[in-house]
Amino acid sequence: MNRFSDRLFVFSYRVPLILIGLVLAILTACSPSGTHRGTGEYIDDTAVTARVRTALATDPQVKATEVQVETFRGTVQLSGFVDSAESAARAARLARETRGVKEVRNSMVVREARRP
């Protein structure tokens, strides 16, 4: 064989290996780990957060603008300030009843009544 055909053979042999390596690297980079969510988990968590916020916003007993909602792998974290312990418990119950919620962590703080 001549030099050109030898180089062509080596080149045609390496290209598929390089492409396979690139595909594996991309798939590995997008996979979830213990502290990072995959793309599907992120989308699911975003939908759960939206459903919990909607439930809180439509409830007359909870001031939804003062409650922050974050979701990580189905666990909902509620934080912020509320007027009463009943309001905090109601918000947690509404979150627990929302589709897709696996666990609720209630970190809301009851605000002391202001004195005139």
Biopython code that builds the backbone (N, CA, C, O; Angstrom):
import numpy as np
from Bio.PDB.StructureBuilder import StructureBuilder

atoms = [
    (1, "MET", "N", (0.835, -1.188, 0.000)),
    (1, "MET", "CA", (0.000, 0.000, 0.000)),
    (1, "MET", "C", (0.876, 1.246, 0.000)),
    (1, "MET", "O", (2.015, 1.233, 0.468)),
    (2, "ASN", "N", (0.331, 2.284, -0.520)),
    (2, "ASN", "CA", (1.102, 3.521, -0.528)),
    (2, "ASN", "C", (0.774, 4.353, 0.709)),
    (2, "ASN", "O", (-0.118, 4.018, 1.488)),
    (3, "ARG", "N", (1.509, 5.432, 0.864)),
    (3, "ARG", "CA", (1.346, 6.271, 2.066)),
    (3, "ARG", "C", (-0.047, 6.896, 2.155)),
    (3, "ARG", "O", (-0.609, 6.985, 3.246)),
    (4, "PHE", "N", (-0.598, 7.319, 1.053)),
    (4, "PHE", "CA", (-1.909, 7.955, 1.049)),
    (4, "PHE", "C", (-2.988, 6.996, 1.549)),
    (4, "PHE", "O", (-3.815, 7.377, 2.379)),
    (5, "SER", "N", (-2.990, 5.784, 1.065)),
    (5, "SER", "CA", (-4.009, 4.823, 1.497)),
    (5, "SER", "C", (-3.812, 4.426, 2.953)),
    (5, "SER", "O", (-4.784, 4.145, 3.655)),
    (6, "ASP", "N", (-2.548, 4.400, 3.420)),
    (6, "ASP", "CA", (-2.299, 4.110, 4.842)),
    (6, "ASP", "C", (-2.861, 5.223, 5.719)),
    (6, "ASP", "O", (-3.487, 4.959, 6.745)),
    (7, "ARG", "N", (-2.633, 6.468, 5.309)),
    (7, "ARG", "CA", (-3.156, 7.610, 6.085)),
    (7, "ARG", "C", (-4.686, 7.634, 6.055)),
    (7, "ARG", "O", (-5.327, 7.905, 7.070)),
    (8, "LEU", "N", (-5.251, 7.356, 4.919)),
    (8, "LEU", "CA", (-6.707, 7.335, 4.788)),
    (8, "LEU", "C", (-7.306, 6.263, 5.692)),
    (8, "LEU", "O", (-8.336, 6.497, 6.325)),
    (9, "PHE", "N", (-6.685, 5.105, 5.761)),
    (9, "PHE", "CA", (-7.159, 4.021, 6.625)),
    (9, "PHE", "C", (-7.098, 4.432, 8.096)),
    (9, "PHE", "O", (-8.054, 4.203, 8.837)),
    (10, "VAL", "N", (-5.996, 5.033, 8.527)),
    (10, "VAL", "CA", (-5.847, 5.464, 9.914)),
    (10, "VAL", "C", (-6.865, 6.555, 10.226)),
    (10, "VAL", "O", (-7.474, 6.549, 11.296)),
    (11, "PHE", "N", (-7.056, 7.504, 9.286)),
    (11, "PHE", "CA", (-8.018, 8.586, 9.485)),
    (11, "PHE", "C", (-9.438, 8.033, 9.587)),
    (11, "PHE", "O", (-10.187, 8.436, 10.477)),
    (12, "SER", "N", (-9.818, 7.134, 8.709)),
    (12, "SER", "CA", (-11.175, 6.589, 8.717)),
    (12, "SER", "C", (-11.415, 5.706, 9.944)),
    (12, "SER", "O", (-12.562, 5.517, 10.348)),
    (13, "TYR", "N", (-10.379, 5.181, 10.523)),
    (13, "TYR", "CA", (-10.480, 4.361, 11.723)),
    (13, "TYR", "C", (-10.660, 5.227, 12.964)),
    (13, "TYR", "O", (-11.371, 4.838, 13.890)),
    (14, "ARG", "N", (-10.024, 6.395, 12.993)),
    (14, "ARG", "CA", (-10.061, 7.263, 14.177)),
    (14, "ARG", "C", (-11.345, 8.081, 14.283)),
    (14, "ARG", "O", (-11.804, 8.348, 15.394)),
    (15, "VAL", "N", (-11.923, 8.476, 13.186)),
    (15, "VAL", "CA", (-13.110, 9.342, 13.204)),
    (15, "VAL", "C", (-14.256, 8.708, 13.984)),
    (15, "VAL", "O", (-14.817, 9.375, 14.853)),
    (16, "PRO", "N", (-14.633, 7.463, 13.726)),
    (16, "PRO", "CA", (-15.725, 6.880, 14.522)),
    (16, "PRO", "C", (-15.385, 6.785, 16.008)),
    (16, "PRO", "O", (-16.259, 6.974, 16.853)),
    (17, "LEU", "N", (-14.135, 6.497, 16.332)),
    (17, "LEU", "CA", (-13.743, 6.428, 17.742)),
    (17, "LEU", "C", (-13.860, 7.793, 18.420)),
    (17, "LEU", "O", (-14.306, 7.894, 19.562)),
    (18, "ILE", "N", (-13.458, 8.827, 17.708)),
    (18, "ILE", "CA", (-13.568, 10.187, 18.258)),
    (18, "ILE", "C", (-15.034, 10.557, 18.448)),
    (18, "ILE", "O", (-15.395, 11.129, 19.477)),
    (19, "LEU", "N", (-15.884, 10.242, 17.473)),
    (19, "LEU", "CA", (-17.312, 10.556, 17.592)),
    (19, "LEU", "C", (-17.965, 9.804, 18.745)),
    (19, "LEU", "O", (-18.772, 10.372, 19.480)),
    (20, "ILE", "N", (-17.624, 8.546, 18.903)),
    (20, "ILE", "CA", (-18.159, 7.763, 20.028)),
    (20, "ILE", "C", (-17.706, 8.366, 21.352)),
    (20, "ILE", "O", (-18.492, 8.459, 22.294)),
    (21, "GLY", "N", (-16.447, 8.773, 21.427)),
    (21, "GLY", "CA", (-15.938, 9.414, 22.642)),
    (21, "GLY", "C", (-16.674, 10.700, 22.961)),
    (21, "GLY", "O", (-16.995, 10.961, 24.121)),
    (22, "LEU", "N", (-16.946, 11.514, 21.938)),
    (22, "LEU", "CA", (-17.679, 12.767, 22.143)),
    (22, "LEU", "C", (-19.107, 12.506, 22.623)),
    (22, "LEU", "O", (-19.587, 13.189, 23.528)),
    (23, "VAL", "N", (-19.774, 11.547, 22.040)),
    (23, "VAL", "CA", (-21.142, 11.223, 22.453)),
    (23, "VAL", "C", (-21.165, 10.751, 23.902)),
    (23, "VAL", "O", (-22.029, 11.168, 24.674)),
    (24, "LEU", "N", (-20.240, 9.898, 24.275)),
    (24, "LEU", "CA", (-20.170, 9.426, 25.664)),
    (24, "LEU", "C", (-19.876, 10.571, 26.633)),
    (24, "LEU", "O", (-20.439, 10.616, 27.726)),
    (25, "ALA", "N", (-19.009, 11.484, 26.245)),
    (25, "ALA", "CA", (-18.695, 12.631, 27.103)),
    (25, "ALA", "C", (-19.921, 13.519, 27.303)),
    (25, "ALA", "O", (-20.174, 13.993, 28.410)),
    (26, "ILE", "N", (-20.669, 13.740, 26.248)),
    (26, "ILE", "CA", (-21.876, 14.578, 26.350)),
    (26, "ILE", "C", (-22.920, 13.909, 27.229)),
    (26, "ILE", "O", (-23.530, 14.562, 28.076)),
    (27, "LEU", "N", (-23.130, 12.612, 27.036)),
    (27, "LEU", "CA", (-24.120, 11.899, 27.852)),
    (27, "LEU", "C", (-23.719, 11.869, 29.318)),
    (27, "LEU", "O", (-24.579, 11.980, 30.192)),
    (28, "THR", "N", (-22.452, 11.725, 29.601)),
    (28, "THR", "CA", (-21.973, 11.718, 30.982)),
    (28, "THR", "C", (-22.132, 13.082, 31.625)),
    (28, "THR", "O", (-22.470, 13.175, 32.805)),
    (29, "ALA", "N", (-21.896, 14.132, 30.875)),
    (29, "ALA", "CA", (-22.004, 15.490, 31.415)),
    (29, "ALA", "C", (-23.444, 15.838, 31.767)),
    (29, "ALA", "O", (-23.671, 16.628, 32.684)),
    (30, "CYS", "N", (-24.411, 15.280, 31.074)),
    (30, "CYS", "CA", (-25.820, 15.601, 31.308)),
    (30, "CYS", "C", (-26.484, 14.697, 32.333)),
    (30, "CYS", "O", (-27.645, 14.916, 32.677)),
    (31, "SER", "N", (-25.794, 13.710, 32.820)),
    (31, "SER", "CA", (-26.422, 12.771, 33.747)),
    (31, "SER", "C", (-26.473, 13.358, 35.157)),
    (31, "SER", "O", (-25.596, 14.134, 35.536)),
    (32, "PRO", "N", (-27.488, 12.997, 35.932)),
    (32, "PRO", "CA", (-27.606, 13.517, 37.295)),
    (32, "PRO", "C", (-26.609, 12.851, 38.231)),
    (32, "PRO", "O", (-26.132, 11.743, 37.987)),
    (33, "SER", "N", (-26.310, 13.569, 39.316)),
    (33, "SER", "CA", (-25.461, 13.010, 40.363)),
    (33, "SER", "C", (-26.157, 13.227, 41.702)),
    (33, "SER", "O", (-27.327, 13.608, 41.736)),
    (34, "GLY", "N", (-25.457, 12.992, 42.789)),
    (34, "GLY", "CA", (-26.062, 13.143, 44.106)),
    (34, "GLY", "C", (-26.466, 14.574, 44.438)),
    (34, "GLY", "O", (-27.412, 14.796, 45.194)),
    (35, "THR", "N", (-25.754, 15.541, 43.875)),
    (35, "THR", "CA", (-26.046, 16.943, 44.189)),
    (35, "THR", "C", (-26.563, 17.729, 42.996)),
    (35, "THR", "O", (-26.919, 18.898, 43.145)),
    (36, "HIS", "N", (-26.614, 17.126, 41.821)),
    (36, "HIS", "CA", (-27.081, 17.808, 40.622)),
    (36, "HIS", "C", (-28.255, 17.037, 40.024)),
    (36, "HIS", "O", (-28.294, 15.806, 40.040)),
    (37, "ARG", "N", (-29.210, 17.805, 39.495)),
    (37, "ARG", "CA", (-30.362, 17.191, 38.845)),
    (37, "ARG", "C", (-30.093, 17.026, 37.357)),
    (37, "ARG", "O", (-29.344, 17.793, 36.752)),
    (38, "GLY", "N", (-30.712, 16.023, 36.794)),
    (38, "GLY", "CA", (-30.706, 15.880, 35.350)),
    (38, "GLY", "C", (-31.737, 16.828, 34.765)),
    (38, "GLY", "O", (-32.500, 17.456, 35.499)),
    (39, "THR", "N", (-31.757, 16.929, 33.456)),
    (39, "THR", "CA", (-32.684, 17.846, 32.788)),
    (39, "THR", "C", (-34.132, 17.484, 33.082)),
    (39, "THR", "O", (-34.948, 18.370, 33.334)),
    (40, "GLY", "N", (-34.463, 16.213, 33.054)),
    (40, "GLY", "CA", (-35.835, 15.792, 33.336)),
    (40, "GLY", "C", (-36.255, 16.107, 34.756)),
    (40, "GLY", "O", (-37.385, 16.535, 34.995)),
    (41, "GLU", "N", (-35.344, 15.895, 35.706)),
    (41, "GLU", "CA", (-35.653, 16.210, 37.107)),
    (41, "GLU", "C", (-35.860, 17.709, 37.299)),
    (41, "GLU", "O", (-36.737, 18.126, 38.056)),
    (42, "TYR", "N", (-35.059, 18.516, 36.617)),
    (42, "TYR", "CA", (-35.196, 19.973, 36.720)),
    (42, "TYR", "C", (-36.572, 20.404, 36.211)),
    (42, "TYR", "O", (-37.241, 21.226, 36.837)),
    (43, "ILE", "N", (-36.985, 19.849, 35.081)),
    (43, "ILE", "CA", (-38.300, 20.198, 34.523)),
    (43, "ILE", "C", (-39.411, 19.745, 35.463)),
    (43, "ILE", "O", (-40.369, 20.485, 35.687)),
    (44, "ASP", "N", (-39.296, 18.540, 36.015)),
    (44, "ASP", "CA", (-40.299, 18.049, 36.969)),
    (44, "ASP", "C", (-40.380, 18.948, 38.197)),
    (44, "ASP", "O", (-41.474, 19.284, 38.651)),
    (45, "ASP", "N", (-39.224, 19.339, 38.737)),
    (45, "ASP", "CA", (-39.194, 20.205, 39.920)),
    (45, "ASP", "C", (-39.798, 21.572, 39.621)),
    (45, "ASP", "O", (-40.482, 22.144, 40.469)),
    (46, "THR", "N", (-39.553, 22.096, 38.433)),
    (46, "THR", "CA", (-40.132, 23.385, 38.045)),
    (46, "THR", "C", (-41.652, 23.293, 37.994)),
    (46, "THR", "O", (-42.348, 24.211, 38.426)),
    (47, "ALA", "N", (-42.165, 22.188, 37.468)),
    (47, "ALA", "CA", (-43.617, 21.998, 37.407)),
    (47, "ALA", "C", (-44.213, 21.863, 38.807)),
    (47, "ALA", "O", (-45.277, 22.419, 39.079)),
    (48, "VAL", "N", (-43.542, 21.135, 39.696)),
    (48, "VAL", "CA", (-44.019, 20.986, 41.076)),
    (48, "VAL", "C", (-44.040, 22.346, 41.766)),
    (48, "VAL", "O", (-45.012, 22.677, 42.445)),
    (49, "THR", "N", (-42.985, 23.133, 41.603)),
    (49, "THR", "CA", (-42.934, 24.467, 42.201)),
    (49, "THR", "C", (-44.095, 25.329, 41.716)),
    (49, "THR", "O", (-44.724, 26.033, 42.505)),
    (50, "ALA", "N", (-44.373, 25.272, 40.431)),
    (50, "ALA", "CA", (-45.480, 26.063, 39.871)),
    (50, "ALA", "C", (-46.819, 25.614, 40.445)),
    (50, "ALA", "O", (-47.666, 26.450, 40.759)),
    (51, "ARG", "N", (-47.021, 24.302, 40.587)),
    (51, "ARG", "CA", (-48.280, 23.804, 41.158)),
    (51, "ARG", "C", (-48.442, 24.214, 42.619)),
    (51, "ARG", "O", (-49.542, 24.567, 43.044)),
    (52, "VAL", "N", (-47.352, 24.171, 43.391)),
    (52, "VAL", "CA", (-47.425, 24.572, 44.805)),
    (52, "VAL", "C", (-47.713, 26.068, 44.896)),
    (52, "VAL", "O", (-48.548, 26.486, 45.699)),
    (53, "ARG", "N", (-47.046, 26.867, 44.098)),
    (53, "ARG", "CA", (-47.293, 28.327, 44.122)),
    (53, "ARG", "C", (-48.727, 28.647, 43.745)),
    (53, "ARG", "O", (-49.338, 29.544, 44.327)),
    (54, "THR", "N", (-49.265, 27.925, 42.781)),
    (54, "THR", "CA", (-50.664, 28.136, 42.381)),
    (54, "THR", "C", (-51.603, 27.776, 43.527)),
    (54, "THR", "O", (-52.558, 28.503, 43.799)),
    (55, "ALA", "N", (-51.338, 26.664, 44.196)),
    (55, "ALA", "CA", (-52.180, 26.255, 45.332)),
    (55, "ALA", "C", (-52.133, 27.294, 46.443)),
    (55, "ALA", "O", (-53.158, 27.599, 47.052)),
    (56, "LEU", "N", (-50.957, 27.837, 46.708)),
    (56, "LEU", "CA", (-50.831, 28.860, 47.755)),
    (56, "LEU", "C", (-51.504, 30.158, 47.338)),
    (56, "LEU", "O", (-52.122, 30.825, 48.167)),
    (57, "ALA", "N", (-51.394, 30.527, 46.067)),
    (57, "ALA", "CA", (-51.967, 31.789, 45.591)),
    (57, "ALA", "C", (-53.486, 31.761, 45.584)),
    (57, "ALA", "O", (-54.126, 32.794, 45.778)),
    (58, "THR", "N", (-54.067, 30.592, 45.363)),
    (58, "THR", "CA", (-55.536, 30.512, 45.319)),
    (58, "THR", "C", (-56.162, 30.312, 46.691)),
    (58, "THR", "O", (-57.387, 30.331, 46.812)),
    (59, "ASP", "N", (-55.355, 30.122, 47.721)),
    (59, "ASP", "CA", (-55.879, 29.922, 49.066)),
    (59, "ASP", "C", (-55.990, 31.272, 49.779)),
    (59, "ASP", "O", (-55.010, 32.016, 49.837)),
    (60, "PRO", "N", (-57.161, 31.597, 50.318)),
    (60, "PRO", "CA", (-57.341, 32.906, 50.967)),
    (60, "PRO", "C", (-56.625, 33.031, 52.322)),
    (60, "PRO", "O", (-56.394, 34.149, 52.784)),
    (61, "GLN", "N", (-56.273, 31.924, 52.960)),
    (61, "GLN", "CA", (-55.648, 31.989, 54.278)),
    (61, "GLN", "C", (-54.134, 32.191, 54.225)),
    (61, "GLN", "O", (-53.525, 32.581, 55.221)),
    (62, "VAL", "N", (-53.533, 31.931, 53.082)),
    (62, "VAL", "CA", (-52.081, 32.017, 52.973)),
    (62, "VAL", "C", (-51.714, 33.200, 52.092)),
    (62, "VAL", "O", (-52.265, 33.365, 51.004)),
    (63, "LYS", "N", (-50.786, 34.019, 52.559)),
    (63, "LYS", "CA", (-50.279, 35.122, 51.747)),
    (63, "LYS", "C", (-49.132, 34.582, 50.896)),
    (63, "LYS", "O", (-47.986, 34.516, 51.339)),
    (64, "ALA", "N", (-49.465, 34.201, 49.676)),
    (64, "ALA", "CA", (-48.508, 33.507, 48.807)),
    (64, "ALA", "C", (-47.310, 34.370, 48.441)),
    (64, "ALA", "O", (-46.241, 33.844, 48.133)),
    (65, "THR", "N", (-47.476, 35.682, 48.472)),
    (65, "THR", "CA", (-46.354, 36.554, 48.104)),
    (65, "THR", "C", (-45.255, 36.541, 49.160)),
    (65, "THR", "O", (-44.127, 36.946, 48.878)),
    (66, "GLU", "N", (-45.560, 36.088, 50.355)),
    (66, "GLU", "CA", (-44.567, 36.069, 51.430)),
    (66, "GLU", "C", (-43.973, 34.679, 51.664)),
    (66, "GLU", "O", (-43.166, 34.496, 52.575)),
    (67, "VAL", "N", (-44.367, 33.704, 50.850)),
    (67, "VAL", "CA", (-43.851, 32.342, 50.989)),
    (67, "VAL", "C", (-43.014, 32.005, 49.757)),
    (67, "VAL", "O", (-43.498, 32.073, 48.627)),
    (68, "GLN", "N", (-41.760, 31.644, 49.988)),
    (68, "GLN", "CA", (-40.894, 31.225, 48.895)),
    (68, "GLN", "C", (-40.963, 29.694, 48.779)),
    (68, "GLN", "O", (-40.987, 28.981, 49.782)),
    (69, "VAL", "N", (-40.993, 29.217, 47.545)),
    (69, "VAL", "CA", (-41.098, 27.786, 47.279)),
    (69, "VAL", "C", (-39.920, 27.366, 46.414)),
    (69, "VAL", "O", (-39.686, 27.939, 45.350)),
    (70, "GLU", "N", (-39.183, 26.368, 46.870)),
    (70, "GLU", "CA", (-38.095, 25.789, 46.088)),
    (70, "GLU", "C", (-38.269, 24.276, 46.099)),
    (70, "GLU", "O", (-38.679, 23.702, 47.108)),
    (71, "THR", "N", (-37.960, 23.635, 44.986)),
    (71, "THR", "CA", (-38.115, 22.185, 44.880)),
    (71, "THR", "C", (-36.823, 21.565, 44.380)),
    (71, "THR", "O", (-36.220, 22.050, 43.423)),
    (72, "PHE", "N", (-36.401, 20.485, 45.037)),
    (72, "PHE", "CA", (-35.234, 19.720, 44.607)),
    (72, "PHE", "C", (-35.572, 18.249, 44.706)),
    (72, "PHE", "O", (-35.745, 17.710, 45.799)),
    (73, "ARG", "N", (-35.664, 17.603, 43.553)),
    (73, "ARG", "CA", (-35.994, 16.179, 43.473)),
    (73, "ARG", "C", (-37.279, 15.816, 44.222)),
    (73, "ARG", "O", (-37.335, 14.806, 44.925)),
    (74, "GLY", "N", (-38.301, 16.644, 44.065)),
    (74, "GLY", "CA", (-39.596, 16.370, 44.671)),
    (74, "GLY", "C", (-39.754, 16.837, 46.102)),
    (74, "GLY", "O", (-40.859, 16.788, 46.643)),
    (75, "THR", "N", (-38.672, 17.293, 46.736)),
    (75, "THR", "CA", (-38.748, 17.815, 48.095)),
    (75, "THR", "C", (-38.963, 19.324, 48.016)),
    (75, "THR", "O", (-38.160, 20.049, 47.429)),
    (76, "VAL", "N", (-40.053, 19.780, 48.614)),
    (76, "VAL", "CA", (-40.415, 21.196, 48.564)),
    (76, "VAL", "C", (-39.953, 21.877, 49.849)),
    (76, "VAL", "O", (-40.230, 21.406, 50.952)),
    (77, "GLN", "N", (-39.253, 22.980, 49.688)),
    (77, "GLN", "CA", (-38.788, 23.794, 50.812)),
    (77, "GLN", "C", (-39.625, 25.064, 50.837)),
    (77, "GLN", "O", (-39.605, 25.848, 49.888)),
    (78, "LEU", "N", (-40.359, 25.265, 51.923)),
    (78, "LEU", "CA", (-41.147, 26.481, 52.107)),
    (78, "LEU", "C", (-40.400, 27.384, 53.077)),
    (78, "LEU", "O", (-39.970, 26.935, 54.140)),
    (79, "SER", "N", (-40.245, 28.646, 52.720)),
    (79, "SER", "CA", (-39.575, 29.591, 53.606)),
    (79, "SER", "C", (-40.255, 30.949, 53.478)),
    (79, "SER", "O", (-41.062, 31.174, 52.575)),
    (80, "GLY", "N", (-39.919, 31.836, 54.384)),
    (80, "GLY", "CA", (-40.520, 33.168, 54.392)),
    (80, "GLY", "C", (-41.201, 33.439, 55.717)),
    (80, "GLY", "O", (-41.072, 32.676, 56.674)),
    (81, "PHE", "N", (-41.929, 34.542, 55.750)),
    (81, "PHE", "CA", (-42.599, 34.968, 56.974)),
    (81, "PHE", "C", (-44.111, 34.878, 56.797)),
    (81, "PHE", "O", (-44.649, 35.252, 55.755)),
    (82, "VAL", "N", (-44.788, 34.379, 57.827)),
    (82, "VAL", "CA", (-46.245, 34.285, 57.823)),
    (82, "VAL", "C", (-46.781, 34.938, 59.094)),
    (82, "VAL", "O", (-46.039, 35.173, 60.048)),
    (83, "ASP", "N", (-48.086, 35.226, 59.089)),
    (83, "ASP", "CA", (-48.704, 35.923, 60.222)),
    (83, "ASP", "C", (-49.023, 35.021, 61.404)),
    (83, "ASP", "O", (-49.090, 35.492, 62.540)),
    (84, "SER", "N", (-49.225, 33.710, 61.150)),
    (84, "SER", "CA", (-49.608, 32.825, 62.252)),
    (84, "SER", "C", (-49.096, 31.409, 61.991)),
    (84, "SER", "O", (-48.744, 31.045, 60.868)),
    (85, "ALA", "N", (-49.069, 30.627, 63.068)),
    (85, "ALA", "CA", (-48.662, 29.227, 62.943)),
    (85, "ALA", "C", (-49.680, 28.451, 62.109)),
    (85, "ALA", "O", (-49.323, 27.506, 61.405)),
    (86, "GLU", "N", (-50.952, 28.857, 62.194)),
    (86, "GLU", "CA", (-51.988, 28.201, 61.400)),
    (86, "GLU", "C", (-51.757, 28.417, 59.909)),
    (86, "GLU", "O", (-51.961, 27.510, 59.102)),
    (87, "SER", "N", (-51.332, 29.616, 59.552)),
    (87, "SER", "CA", (-51.045, 29.921, 58.151)),
    (87, "SER", "C", (-49.861, 29.090, 57.641)),
    (87, "SER", "O", (-49.876, 28.618, 56.503)),
    (88, "ALA", "N", (-48.849, 28.914, 58.475)),
    (88, "ALA", "CA", (-47.688, 28.097, 58.102)),
    (88, "ALA", "C", (-48.090, 26.638, 57.936)),
    (88, "ALA", "O", (-47.655, 25.970, 56.998)),
    (89, "ALA", "N", (-48.923, 26.148, 58.850)),
    (89, "ALA", "CA", (-49.380, 24.757, 58.768)),
    (89, "ALA", "C", (-50.266, 24.554, 57.544)),
    (89, "ALA", "O", (-50.190, 23.517, 56.885)),
    (90, "ARG", "N", (-51.093, 25.527, 57.245)),
    (90, "ARG", "CA", (-51.967, 25.445, 56.062)),
    (90, "ARG", "C", (-51.129, 25.407, 54.783)),
    (90, "ARG", "O", (-51.410, 24.617, 53.881)),
    (91, "ALA", "N", (-50.118, 26.243, 54.703)),
    (91, "ALA", "CA", (-49.251, 26.260, 53.520)),
    (91, "ALA", "C", (-48.541, 24.921, 53.346)),
    (91, "ALA", "O", (-48.432, 24.415, 52.230)),
    (92, "ALA", "N", (-48.062, 24.351, 54.440)),
    (92, "ALA", "CA", (-47.386, 23.053, 54.379)),
    (92, "ALA", "C", (-48.356, 21.960, 53.942)),
    (92, "ALA", "O", (-47.994, 21.081, 53.160)),
    (93, "ARG", "N", (-49.585, 22.015, 54.443)),
    (93, "ARG", "CA", (-50.582, 21.007, 54.065)),
    (93, "ARG", "C", (-50.935, 21.123, 52.584)),
    (93, "ARG", "O", (-51.048, 20.112, 51.890)),
    (94, "LEU", "N", (-51.108, 22.348, 52.102)),
    (94, "LEU", "CA", (-51.404, 22.549, 50.685)),
    (94, "LEU", "C", (-50.257, 22.018, 49.817)),
    (94, "LEU", "O", (-50.492, 21.402, 48.778)),
    (95, "ALA", "N", (-49.027, 22.259, 50.248)),
    (95, "ALA", "CA", (-47.872, 21.767, 49.493)),
    (95, "ALA", "C", (-47.853, 20.240, 49.480)),
    (95, "ALA", "O", (-47.606, 19.634, 48.437)),
    (96, "ARG", "N", (-48.115, 19.608, 50.637)),
    (96, "ARG", "CA", (-48.110, 18.143, 50.732)),
    (96, "ARG", "C", (-49.162, 17.512, 49.824)),
    (96, "ARG", "O", (-48.957, 16.423, 49.289)),
    (97, "GLU", "N", (-50.287, 18.202, 49.655)),
    (97, "GLU", "CA", (-51.391, 17.673, 48.856)),
    (97, "GLU", "C", (-51.194, 17.893, 47.359)),
    (97, "GLU", "O", (-51.997, 17.425, 46.552)),
    (98, "THR", "N", (-50.143, 18.595, 46.990)),
    (98, "THR", "CA", (-49.888, 18.900, 45.588)),
    (98, "THR", "C", (-49.259, 17.705, 44.884)),
    (98, "THR", "O", (-48.370, 17.050, 45.429)),
    (99, "ARG", "N", (-49.724, 17.428, 43.679)),
    (99, "ARG", "CA", (-49.212, 16.305, 42.893)),
    (99, "ARG", "C", (-47.720, 16.479, 42.602)),
    (99, "ARG", "O", (-47.281, 17.547, 42.175)),
    (100, "GLY", "N", (-46.956, 15.423, 42.837)),
    (100, "GLY", "CA", (-45.522, 15.439, 42.555)),
    (100, "GLY", "C", (-44.645, 15.734, 43.753)),
    (100, "GLY", "O", (-43.425, 15.593, 43.675)),
    (101, "VAL", "N", (-45.251, 16.144, 44.871)),
    (101, "VAL", "CA", (-44.482, 16.471, 46.072)),
    (101, "VAL", "C", (-44.212, 15.190, 46.859)),
    (101, "VAL", "O", (-45.138, 14.460, 47.213)),
    (102, "LYS", "N", (-42.937, 14.929, 47.128)),
    (102, "LYS", "CA", (-42.552, 13.742, 47.895)),
    (102, "LYS", "C", (-42.396, 14.072, 49.374)),
    (102, "LYS", "O", (-42.702, 13.248, 50.235)),
    (103, "GLU", "N", (-41.921, 15.270, 49.663)),
    (103, "GLU", "CA", (-41.662, 15.679, 51.046)),
    (103, "GLU", "C", (-41.763, 17.198, 51.123)),
    (103, "GLU", "O", (-41.489, 17.894, 50.145)),
    (104, "VAL", "N", (-42.158, 17.711, 52.292)),
    (104, "VAL", "CA", (-42.233, 19.154, 52.510)),
    (104, "VAL", "C", (-41.378, 19.514, 53.707)),
    (104, "VAL", "O", (-41.505, 18.919, 54.777)),
    (105, "ARG", "N", (-40.515, 20.481, 53.523)),
    (105, "ARG", "CA", (-39.718, 21.027, 54.626)),
    (105, "ARG", "C", (-40.212, 22.440, 54.866)),
    (105, "ARG", "O", (-40.087, 23.321, 54.016)),
    (106, "ASN", "N", (-40.770, 22.629, 56.032)),
    (106, "ASN", "CA", (-41.390, 23.902, 56.376)),
    (106, "ASN", "C", (-40.421, 24.740, 57.205)),
    (106, "ASN", "O", (-40.197, 24.458, 58.382)),
    (107, "SER", "N", (-39.855, 25.762, 56.590)),
    (107, "SER", "CA", (-38.917, 26.653, 57.284)),
    (107, "SER", "C", (-39.512, 28.046, 57.440)),
    (107, "SER", "O", (-38.775, 29.022, 57.584)),
    (108, "MET", "N", (-40.830, 28.146, 57.412)),
    (108, "MET", "CA", (-41.462, 29.454, 57.541)),
    (108, "MET", "C", (-41.379, 29.941, 58.981)),
    (108, "MET", "O", (-41.398, 29.153, 59.926)),
    (109, "VAL", "N", (-41.287, 31.230, 59.121)),
    (109, "VAL", "CA", (-41.155, 31.859, 60.433)),
    (109, "VAL", "C", (-42.408, 32.681, 60.693)),
    (109, "VAL", "O", (-42.859, 33.436, 59.832)),
    (110, "VAL", "N", (-42.965, 32.527, 61.893)),
    (110, "VAL", "CA", (-44.149, 33.305, 62.261)),
    (110, "VAL", "C", (-43.680, 34.687, 62.713)),
    (110, "VAL", "O", (-42.878, 34.828, 63.636)),
    (111, "ARG", "N", (-44.195, 35.667, 62.048)),
    (111, "ARG", "CA", (-43.852, 37.064, 62.333)),
    (111, "ARG", "C", (-44.569, 37.527, 63.603)),
    (111, "ARG", "O", (-45.754, 37.258, 63.798)),
    (112, "GLU", "N", (-43.835, 38.216, 64.447)),
    (112, "GLU", "CA", (-44.444, 38.747, 65.669)),
    (112, "GLU", "C", (-45.403, 39.866, 65.309)),
    (112, "GLU", "O", (-45.175, 40.629, 64.370)),
    (113, "ALA", "N", (-46.483, 39.947, 66.078)),
    (113, "ALA", "CA", (-47.460, 41.005, 65.840)),
    (113, "ALA", "C", (-46.831, 42.349, 66.131)),
    (113, "ALA", "O", (-46.152, 42.536, 67.141)),
    (114, "ARG", "N", (-47.073, 43.282, 65.221)),
    (114, "ARG", "CA", (-46.528, 44.634, 65.398)),
    (114, "ARG", "C", (-47.381, 45.404, 66.395)),
    (114, "ARG", "O", (-48.610, 45.332, 66.388)),
    (115, "ARG", "N", (-46.696, 46.130, 67.238)),
    (115, "ARG", "CA", (-47.408, 46.955, 68.224)),
    (115, "ARG", "C", (-47.526, 48.375, 67.702)),
    (115, "ARG", "O", (-46.572, 48.920, 67.146)),
    (116, "PRO", "N", (-48.691, 48.972, 67.881)),
    (116, "PRO", "CA", (-48.888, 50.352, 67.385)),
    (116, "PRO", "C", (-48.155, 51.388, 68.193)),
    (116, "PRO", "O", (-48.233, 52.578, 67.889)),
]
sb = StructureBuilder()
sb.init_structure("model")
sb.init_model(0)
sb.init_chain("A")
sb.init_seg("    ")
for serial, (resi, resn, name, xyz) in enumerate(atoms, 1):
    if name == "N":
        sb.init_residue(resn, " ", resi, " ")
    sb.init_atom(name, np.array(xyz, "f"), 0.0, 1.0, " ", f" {name:<3s}", serial, name[0])
structure = sb.get_structure()
